[in-house]
Amino acid sequence: MPDQPHPANPADANPSSASSAALHDENQLMVERRSKLAALRAAGNAFPNDIKPEHRAEALFAQYDGMSKEQLAELDVQVNVAGRMMLKRVMGKASFATLQDASFGSSGGRIQVYVNNDGVGEALHSAFKHWDLGDIVAATGRLFKTRTGELSIHATGLRLVTKSLRPLPDKFHGMADQEVKYRQRYVDLITDPAARERFRARSRAVASIREFMTANDFLEVETPMLHPIPGGANAKPFRTHHNALDQEMFLRIAPELYLKRLLVGGFERVFEINRSYRNEGISVRHNPEFTMMEFYAAWWDYNDLMAFTESLIRDVAQKVTGSLQLPYGGKLVDLSKPFDRLTIREAILKHTDAGEQVDDPGWLTNALKKLGMTEAKDRLASRSLASLQVMYFEETVEEKLWQPTFICDHPVEISPLARASDTKPGVTERFELYITGREFGNAFSELNDAEEQAARFESQVAAKDGGDDEAMFYDHDFIRALEYGMPPAGGCGIGIDRLMMLLTDSASIRDVILFPALRREN
């Protein structure tokens, strides 16, 4: 019988042992680095604050990388840079370091520094050899090209600016644990260029949205994050207590009711890019703290909102990605064509084989039970046809809506703030936008009838009393505002996080939120 292979390292046979060994190695490295920091403290100021880098790697590459070795030598370009040391090679009389700064582009924000005795002196070169990956370093010197043609800096000065006490992840494997990437986003950003670019793209997207909104005469406003009454959406709020006022407060679930108060006050077009909070589940598409943009325009209805939302998303996608053909999850999303518009009933007919049974409440009730709906059958039977159709749509159609699709005409009973249709009984002038099988936006012609809104709130209170903890509260001040008169208007909310998932081809909402909600480590 042949010998059984043995692992090269005993830790390889036991993952927990391997983890312990890695932790031991890291702790030992930290002991060594703390010892180096102690020596720096003894020698003087270990954390200098007079560093003013004048150049960034990307700008240097853009201006000088196309030049020949001879051209650079003739120009004698002196530069002053700083960044985190990501690579280091010590080769006796000469050493190389790669510094990474905040710039980004083809260079990745990285530039090579050549260090030798002639440039910085033997003592400093010797000290440099003991600096560690992750240290933040400043360098001055002359630009040149190596024999292989790499743009580099021949250092004439070096300073250790900040000592890194923790070792960076392995340069070849990076951070393998996805949860650690979310929890230690600072390390993820250091080591993963794709992560840095994802959040740069997010910043560009938000800036593009602002630019588009202001170009269309919308006024950016800020409304409260702490609400005495949660409103604007059917959702479970976070509760807190304000000590000075001695009253319960809620983190906002949506800014809607405050933004509509501004329509009453005479601002005809307003928007807010806001943080909202919902005390609900966490998944690849849900985070309890999220960003959305809500906008409201007097004299618009939901048809105007559809046209505007389509233009907005196209504009942002073009500016952020340079294209309207977006790859996502191995498939393509085409934003160049007109977005599809379907009623809930039409979507069911198009994407399922329900046929005319879509209009049979009994058939829908049985179909929902077969799909695993846990709601009691007698409660299902008491729901309206339109409500049953929505539930069936959510179970069978949503995930099939890959290309941009507006789903229109939602039932009154699940749309307490939307204007009822003047021509279609039982439904509202409301749409939800779906892309890649996910909801991206929710909008409607606004209900501006104070008495009808009061009746809708009363219905929501009854639902809450019946056990629906996502039903809305009765907001007396909002009713008072409507009683002063609000012009006809349309309003829309767009999920910025989900939009960024699309624009960056990210599978999870946590990939596009810098610090997503996580369970405590302990």
N, C-alpha and C positions, 0 to 999 in steps of 0.2 A: 504494500500500500504506500503510495507516494506521501512524502511529508506534506502536512497542511501548511499553507503560507502563514507567516506571522507578520503582523503589522510592523512597519518600520519604527513606529513610536507607540508605546503601550497606550497612550491616550487615544490613538486612532481607533482602538477597539471599543471604546466607551465614550459616547458623545459627552456625557456629563463630566467625565475625566478630562476630555479635550477642552471643555469649557473652563474647567478649573485651572488647567495648565495655562490657557490663554490669559486668564485673569491674573495668575501668578506672574506671568511674563510682563503683563501691562503694569502691574503694581511695582515690579522691579524697575522697569523703565522710568516710572514716575518718581521713584526714590532717587534714581540717578539724575533726573532732570531737576528735581527740587534741590539737590546738592549743587548743581550748576547755578541755579538761581541764587542760592545762598552766597556763592562765590561772587556773583554779579553784585549783589547787595553790598557785600563787604568792600567791593572795589569802588562803589559810588552809586549813582542813580541807575537803578536796574530798569526803570520804566521811563525813559526820556520822553518829553512832550514837545520837543522843538523841531520835529521832523515835518518838512513841507515838500512832499514829492511834487515835482513840476511836470512830469511826463507819465503817460499811461502806455501800456504795452501795445494796445490796438492802434493808437494814434501813431506810434513809432513805426509799426509795421506798415500802416497805410501810407506813410510818407516816405519811408526809406527802404522797404524790403525790395522794391523794384530796382534799386541801384546796384551797381557793381561794387566789388571790393575796392577797386581803385577810386571810384567816385566818392565812396564813403571816406576813404583815407584822406582824400583831398579836401573834403568839407570839414573834417575834424569836428564832428557833432558831439558836444558834451551834453550828457543827460543826467537826470536826477530822479530815481524811481524808488518805489517801496512796495512790498507785497509779502505774501506768505511763501516760505520756502517749501516747494513741493517735491523737488528732486535735488540730489546732491551727489557729485562724484569727486572723490579726492584721488589725485593721481600724482602724488609726490610733490613735484615743484609747481604743479598747476592743479587747480580745482575748478569745478563748474557747479553752479546752482541755478535752478529755475525758479523765478519768482512769479507769483500769481497775484494780480491786482483786480480791481473791480471792473475793468473794461472788458468788453466782450466782442467777439467777432471771429475771424478766421484764426487769430492767434490764441483764442481761448483766454485772453487776458494774461498770457504767460510770455516771459522773455528770459533768455539765458544770460547769466552773468559769469564772466571768466575772471578767475581770481588767481594771482600769482604774486611772488615776492616783489617783483619789479613794480607792480601796480600799487599794492597796499602795504608793502613792507612785510618782513618775515614774521614779526610778532603778531600782527593782525591776521595774517594768513594762517599762522599756527592756531590762533584762537578760533578762527572760522571753522577749522577742521573738526572742532568739538561742538559746533552748533548742530541743532537737530531739525529734522523735517517738522514742519508746522510752525517753527519760529517765524516771527515777523521781522523782516530785514529791510534796511534802506541801503541803497547803493548809488554811488555817483561814478561816472566814468565816461569813456568814449565809445561811440557806436562803431562796430566793425563787423565784418563777416568772416566766419570760420572757413577752414578749408572745404567744408561740405556745403558752404553757402548759407549757413544759418545766421540770421541777424542776432547779434549779441552785444553785450556791454563789457568792455575791458575795464574792470573796476579800478578806480583810484582811491575809493573810499568805501568803507562798509561800516554799518552800525547794527547791532542787535537791538531792535526796538521793543519787542515783547517776547519773553520766553514762553514757549508752549510747554505746559506741564504734562499734557496727555498726548500720547502718540496717535497719529492719524491712522485710519484703517489701512490695511494692506493696499498698496497702490495698484495692484493688478485685479484684486477682487472687490475693493471698495466696501460699502456697507451692504451686506447680503440680506440682512433682516429688514423687511419692509417696515415693520412697526418701529424699529430703532430709527429708521430714516425719518419717520413722522415725529418721533419723540425727540430726536436730536437733530432737528432740521438744520441747525448751525453747521453740523458736520456734513450733512447731506449736501449743503450748498458749497462747502469747501471742496468736496471730492467729486461731485457730479455736475459736469457742465450742463447736462440736460435739465437738471433741476433749476439751475440758475436761469437758464433761458426760459423755462416755463413761467417763472415768476416775473421776469422782465416782460414777457408777452402779456401777462396779466396787467402789469402796470400800463403798457401801451394800450390795451383794450379799454381800461377804465378811462384813460385820457381821451381815447377816440370817442367813447360814448359821450363824455362831457362836451367835446368839440361839436359832435353832431347835434346834441340837444340845444346848446347855446346858439348854434347856427340856425336853428329852427325856432328861435325866439322863446325858448323855455328858460325860466328863471330857476337857478339852483337854490334850494332852501334846505334848512336843517330843522327837524322836528324832534320832539322829546324821545328819549330812549326809555325813560321811566314813565309808565302810564298809570293813572289812578284806576282806569278801567281798560282791560285789554280788548282790542277790537281790530277790525280790518281783515280778519281771516278766521276760518274755522280751525282752531288749533289750540293745543294745551299750553298755557303760558308758564313761565318761571315766576315764582312769587318771592317777594322780599318785603322788608319792613323799613320804612323811613322813620328814624328815631325822632328827628326834630318835629315832623308833622304828626308823629304817632299814628301812622296809617299804613295799611297794606298797599304795596305798589307792585307793578308787574313790569318785567322786561318786555319791550314791545314785540308783538308777533307780526306787526305790519304797520307802516306809517299812514295807511290809507285815510283814516278818518281825520287826521290832522291836515293832510294835504287837501282834502276836500273842504275843510274849514277855510283854507286859503282861497279856494274858488269863491266861496261865499264872500270873503273879504275883498274880492276884486282882482286878484291875480289870476289871469286867464290861462296861463301855461306855466306849470311848475313841475320840477322833478327833484328827486332825492336819491343819491346812491347811499344806501343805508345798511347798517347791521340790524338784523332781526333775530329773534330767539324763539325757539319752540321746544318745549320740554317733551320731546318725542323720541322715536328710535334713531339709532345710528346705523348707517349702511353705506354702500358704495355711492349712493346718491343723496344721502341725508347727513347733515351735521347740525347739531342743536344751535350753533351760532353760524349764521350764513349772511351772505351779501346779496342784495337785490337792488334793482333800480326800479322805482315807481315813478310814473309820470301821469299828469292829468291835464286835459285841454278842454276848455269851454268851447261849445259849439261843435264838438266832434261826437260821432257815435262809433259803434264797434267796427263798422266798415272802414272808417278813417283810421282807426287804431291798427287794423290789420295791414293796411297799406304802409303806414308809418313804421310799424314794427318790422315788416319785411325789409324795408329800405335801411333801417338802422342796423339790423343784423348783417345785411350784405356789406354795408359800409365798414363796420368793425372788422369783419372777416377779411375783407380786402386789405385794410390797413395793417392788420396784425400778421396775416399769413401771406399776403400777396396773391391770393387765389380765392375763387369761389367754389373750387372743387376740393373738398376737405376729406382726407383719409381719416377714417375712424374705425378702430377695431377690425382692420383688415377689409373694410368696405368703404364705399365712397358716398359722401353726402354732397348733393349738388344744390348749391344756393343760387345758381344763376337763373334757374327756371322759376316761373311764378309758383308760389307756395300753394299747395292744394287746399281747398276749402270744402269741408264736409260737415253735415250735421251728424250728431251721434248716431241717428238711425242709418244714415247713408254710409257711415264708416262701418257699421256692423254688417250691412248688406254687402259692402265691397270686400271686406276682409274675413268674413266667416260664411258658413253655409246655412245660417239661420233662416234665410229666406223670409217669407211673409210671417213666419212665427215670431219675428221680432216684435210684432204688434199684439202678441198674446201674453197677457200677464201671467197666466197659469204656466205656460211653457217656459217663460223666462224664470219663474220661481223655481221650477223643477231643474232647469239647466244650471242655475246658480248653486243649488244644493249639490248637484253632481260634480260641480267644479270645486267643491269643498267649502262653500260658504257656511260659516258657523252660526250665522244669525238664525234664530228660530224660524221655522217655516211659516208660522202664523204671523210673525212680524214682517217677514218678507211679503206675504200676501196682502198686508195692509198698505204697502207702498204703492205709489202711483206708477203707471206704465212708464212715464218718462224717467222716474227714479230707478226703476228696474233696468231700463235700457242703459242708463249710465253705469250701473253696477256690472252689467254683462259686458259693456264696452271695456271697462277697466280690467276685467278678468281675461278677455279674449282678444282685444284689438290693440290696446296701447302699445305693447312691445313690438307690434308689426309696423308701426308708423315710423319708418326709418328716414324717409325723405320729409322735408318740412311740410307740416300739415296743420291747418287751423281746424280745430273741432269746435263747431258752433252750436248755439241754441241749447243751453243747459237748463234744467228744470228750475222753476222758481223756488222750490223748497230747499234746494241746496245752494242757492245763490242769493243770500239775504240782502246783499247791497246792490244788486244789479237791476236795471230797468227791465220790466216785463215787456215782451214783444207786443206791439200794437196789432199784429196780424196773425200770430201763432199762439193760441191759448196754452197756458201752462208752462211756457218757456221764457227765458230771458235773452236779451241781446248780449250774449256772452260767448267768448271763445277761450280755448286753451291751445297753446302752440306746442306741438310735439315734434321732436327730432330725435333720431336714433332710439325710438321707443320710450322717450322720457319727456316729461312736461318741462318746457322751458319758460313758459309765460302764461299769465292768466289776465284776462281783460274783459271789460264790459262797458256798455253804455250805462252811465251812473243813474241810480235811482235818486231823483231830486224832489219827490213828493214826500213831504215831512210826515203826513198822516199814514201813508202806505209804509214808510220806513219804520214808524213806530209800531205798526201792526206786525211787521216782519221781526223786529226785535222781540216783541212779546211772544211770537212763535218760537224764537230761539231760546228764550228764557224757559218756556214750557219744555222744550227738548232737553235743556240743561237739567231742569228739575226731574226729568225722566231718566237721567243717568248719562246723558251725552256730555262728557267733560270737554269736548271740543266746540260745543255750541257757543254762540256769542252772548256777551252780557248786554244789558240794556244801557245804552249810553245817552243819558238825558241831555247832556250838553250838546252832543252832536245833533240831536233832534231839534234843540233850540236853535242851533246854527241854521239848519235847513228851514226852519220856520221864518227866518229872515229872507230866504230865497236864494237858491243856488241855480245858476244857469244850466241849461242842458250841457252835458259833458261826457267825455269818455276817459277812462283810466286804465293803465296797464302796469303789471309788475313782471319784470324779467329777472330770472335767477342768474346772477353773474357767475357764480361758481360752476353751474352746469354749462353755461356758455363757454367758460374757460376749459372745461373738460373737452368740449367739442373742438375748440380752436387749437388745443395742444395734444389731441388724441390721447387723453388720459382716461384710464379705466375707472378710477375712483375719485370721488370728490376730495378725498384727503390728499391727492396728488397736487391739487391746485389751491389748497389752503395752507398757508405757511405753518400754522400751528393748530392742527385739527384737534377736536376733543378726544381724549384718551383716558382710559381708566388709570388711576394713580398707580405708580410702579410698585408700591408696597401693598 
